[in-house]
Amino acid sequence: MKLRITPLNIIGAAGLGLAAFNILGPKDSAPKHIDMSGFYLLILGCLILVTFITDLIFRSTLKDLKRIWIVESIFIVITVILMFIIKKIA
């Protein structure tokens, strides 16, 4: 089994690290601690799950690693743009 690192793996690992730091890390002593309530941690967990499932879908449909990187990068950029548009509207 080959280990193939993809952009969605990197995003999922960063989200998982953020969630773990917020759950296990010190609460008041950290100078730049991002305080997240339980609801936001639940949303972050759901986004990590969606990222993992989306990565599996892209891996099963695309076999070339270069294409996976291109498609997943475009997917991430479109998602970020849509998030900014929704933030401006709401």
Order of alpha helices (4+ residues) and beta strands (2+ residues): alpha-alpha-alpha
